[in-house]
Amino acid sequence: MLLSCIYILLVGFTNCFFFKSSCSASDFSLEGDYLLGGLFPLHEIEQETTLFSAETTECFRHISSKSGYHMLQVMRFAVEEINNSTTLLPNVSLGYEIFDYCSNTKNFNSVLRFISKNGSIKPKEKLNNYQPKVIALTGPYGSTRTMTIAPLFTMDLIPMVNYGASTYALSNKLQYPSFVRTIPSNKDMIEMIIHIIRWFGWNWVAFNGSQDDYSSDGLKLFNEYISNTGICLAYQEGLSLNTNYSLMLKKIDMLNINVIVVFALPQYASKLIKAAIANNIQDKVWIASNARAMNQQLPREPGIEKIGTVIGITERLLSLPGFNQFVYKARGTSDAGHTDAEGKVKSKTCNQVCHYCSLLTAEEIINENPSLSFAIYAAIYTIAHALHKVLQCDINECQKNTMAKPYMLLGEIKKLHFILNGRQVKYDDHFDPAISFAVVVWRTEVNPPQFVMVGTYEKHPGITFTIDNSLLPWHNNGSVPFSNCSVECKAGYSRQPEDFHSCCFTCKKCPPNSYVDFSGDPYTCFPCAEGEWSDEGSTTCKTRSVAYPQFTEIPSIIVMVSTACLIILLIAIFCLFAYNYDTPVVKSAGGGMCFLMLTSLILSSISVFFFFGKPTFVFCLLRNAIFVFFFTVCISCLTVRSFQIISVFKMASQFPKLHSLWVKHNGQRLFIAFVSFIHFISCVIWMTVNPVKAIADSWTYKDQLMLICEMGNTICFTIVMFISWFLGFLCLLFSYMGRDLPKNYNEAKSITFSLILYYLSWIAYFTAYLTLKSKYIVILNAVAQASSINGILFSYFIPKSYIIIFQPQKNTPAYFQTSIQNYTQTISRT
C-alpha cells in the first residue's frame, strides 16, 4: 500500500512538473523574497475517480467554481497590500505560487512542488538546513483534502495556515503540529448550531451531512454535544451522488421534523435544497453551516421561498477595504490561463489554468460568496506577521541577512495577537482562532436575495450569544415553527418516556408532596423533604410551618398557671395535714399515707409543664412517665385506704385471722410497695423496649409539621395503663362496698367522683386523639392529667381541709366516736 502511494505521488509529480504547455499566469504566481503557497478550488469534481491511479487530475476539465476564484483574488489582494505596506515587511517582498486544487487525492503535484527544493525533495534533511520552495501556505479548501496532504507539510513543520478545513481532528497537535486555521473548528460550529436550536426551544431535528471527514466529524460532535441538552437527533443521512433525496425528504416530513441541519459539502447541500423545492417541501427551518451560509446561487433558485426559513452560520462579515478596487484593476490586466489556436491549454504547470476566470466580470467576482474572505485574508496576514517577528523587522526595515525557516514561523504564530480590520487575530494552544460567528437569514422574497445578520456568537472574553427574533421572517404565520417530538408538559407534570428518544413522552401530574424540576430532571417527580410540602402538580416545595404548643400561647399559659396554682394548693394541704397530723380527720384520711398521696400528686402535676415547648426526648419521657407512675402510686394508696376501712368495719368481724395478718404484717405498705414496684418495672420496660421519642408528624397536615411525642411500644403502654385503670376499678369497688360506713369514714362518694372524673378525662382525651389531629391535642393531654389530679384533690382532700379549717368541732375524737357508735347501733338493729 505504501509503495503504491509513493508511486502515484512520484508519477503525478513527474507528469505535471514537466507539463509542456505554458502561459502567462499572473493570477497564479508572483516572484518575491519569500513565496507563499495557495490552494483554491477553482473547479470541483462531482465524483472522485478510483483512489489508486497514476493519473493526475486536471481541474479545468471539471465543474467551475466561481467562489474559488474569488478566494484566489483575496489572497492576491492580501499579498499586494502587504507588499505595499511600509511597516509590516518594509524591505521584504512576498510572492506566491497558487494552484487549482479540486481533488481529495489527485492533486499531489502542487503539494510536491511546494515542498521541493530546486526541483527535488529531501525528506531526511535537517530542519535548520531545509528550505522548501514556499515558507508557508494557505489552503486547501475542505477537511478531507487537508487531512490527505497535511502529513507532507507537518513532517517538516511547514505552516499550513488553512482557511477552509474545520474538522476537529486537525486540532490534534500530535498528528498535525504545523496546522493552523483561521476559521472555527467543527467543535465551535456544532456548539453554535446547538445554541440556535436551544434558543428557539426545538428538540426534534434532522442532520444531513456528506460522506467525508468534515461531515462525519460534525455528526460525531453533534451526537456528543446534544447529550443532556434535551435535543434528539430524529434523523440523519450521509449525502452522496447516489442518495435518493426525494425519499429522504419524505421520511423527514413523515417524522414531523421541521428543523434540518445541513452540514454537507456545497455540491450536496445544493442538491438537497433543490430536491426540497422539487418535492414541494414547505415551512421547514434549514440551518446551513459555514460556506453554505452565504451561497450566492441557491437563494436565486425559483421556488426557494416556499421551503421555509434558511438560517446560516458564518464568520462575522467583515469587509475588506480596497478589495473591490483591486478586483476592478486586476480585471484589466489578468490573463488567468487561455488556449492557443489549436485549443491546447497554455500553463506554467498543470492546474494553473482557468478557462472561465477571464470571462468573469469584476462585479461577479466581488458578489461571490464572501464567507471565507476574511479567513483567507487573515491567513496571509498571519504568515506576514510571523515573518515580521522572525526577520526582526521594525518600522523601517527587516534583517534580510536572517534566513527565515518554516519552523521558525510556526513558533511565532502561536504568540501572535494583532488587530486586523478591527478584529483581533490570535490562536490558542491548538492553533485555533478566536471565535466570532454571525447568524444570517436568507431573505429570498426580495430581488436580489439578501443575507441579513440577525445574531452573533462570541467566545472571547466570554460566551455571548444573541438573536434578534424580530428580524426572522418565519413562514408559519410569523410564529416560531414547532419542531418537537412532544408538546412540552405543563408546569407540575413530569415526562414519561414513550420511545427510544427522550424527547418523545407523555405528561403525568406529580402527586402531592412531590415536585418536578425542569431545569434538572424533567422525567422525575422528586419527593419533598420532610420539612416541606407541595400540592399536586407542583414545581417547587414549600416549607412546612412547625407546630407545637409554645410557652407563650394563651392556652399554654392558662394550663400552666392553673397547674402552678394546683401545685401550690397541694403543698398548702400537705403543710395543713402535717400541722394537724394527730387530728382524727387526718388519721381517718390515711394518716401518713396522705403525705405519700399528696407528694405523688405534686410530682404528677409537674409533668404538665413538659407538654409545652419544642418536644425533645427528655420532655417526652417526663411528660408521660412521671405522671403515669406517681399517679398510679396515688391510686394504689386510695385503693388500700378504701380496702382498709372495709376490713376494719366488716372484714375484722367476719375474717378476724385474715385481718390480724393484714395488720400484723403492715399489709397496706406491702401492697403499695408491691404495686409500685410492678408498675415501675412496667414503666422501665415501656421506656427501654421502644422508648417514647419526639417525631415530626408530616402526614396529618400537608402544610404543617407537628412535633409530637410517640407513645412507644403499644403493648407496654397498654400494660402500664391497665395497671393504673385496674387499681382505679378496685378502688371504686371497695368504695362501693363501704357506702354504708360511718359518715366520717365513708369515702364512697368522693372516691367515686374523683375516679369517674379520671376515667372521663382520659376517655375524652383518647377520643379526641383518635378523631382530631392538632397541636392542641397535646394541651388536651395536659388538661386530662390536671383534671385527674384535681379530681382527687377536690373530692378527697379539699373536704377534709375544709373541716380542719372551718369545722374544727368535727375534728375531735368525740365526734368520730359518736359516729362509730351510731353506725354500731344501726348495724345491731338490722
Protein Blocks (a to p, Z undefined) as FASTA:
>chain_A
ZZmmmmmmmmmmmmmmmpfbdcddfklgccdfbdcdddddfbccfbdcdfbdcbdcdfkl
mccdfklmmmmmmmmmmmmmmmmpcklmmmbccdddddddfbfklmmmmmmmmmpgehia
cfkbcfklpccfbfbdeddedjklmmmmmmmmmmnopacddfkbcbfklmpmklmmmbcc
fbdcfklmmmmmmmmmmmnopabdcddddddfklmmmmmmmmmmmgonlpacfbdcdddf
klcfklmmmmmmmnopabdcddbdfklmmmmmmmmmmnopghiacddehjlmmccklmmp
ghklmnopcddddddddddehklmmmmmmmmmgcgbiadfkopacdfbghiacfklmmpc
fklmmmmcfklmmmmmmmmmmmmmmmmmmnopafkbccfkbccdfklmmmmmmmgccdee
hiacdddfkopacdddddddddfkbccdddddfbdcdfbfbdcddddfklpccfegoiac
dddfbdcddehiacddfbfblkbccdddddehiacdfklmmmbccdddfkbccdehiabd
cddddddddfkbmklmmmmmmmmmmmmmmmmmmmmmmmmmmpmklmmnnpjmmmmmmmmm
mmmmmmmmmmgcjddfklmmmmmmmmmmmmmmmmmmmmmmmmmmmmmmmmmmmmmmlmmm
mmmnommlmmmmmmmmmmmmmmmmmmmmmgcdddddfklpmkbccddddebjfklmmmmm
mmmmmmmmmmmmmmmmmmmgcfklmcklmmmmmmmmmmmmmmmmmmmmmmpccfklmmmm
mmmmmmmmmmmmmmmmmmmmmmmmmmmmlmcfklmmmmmmmmmmmmmmZZ
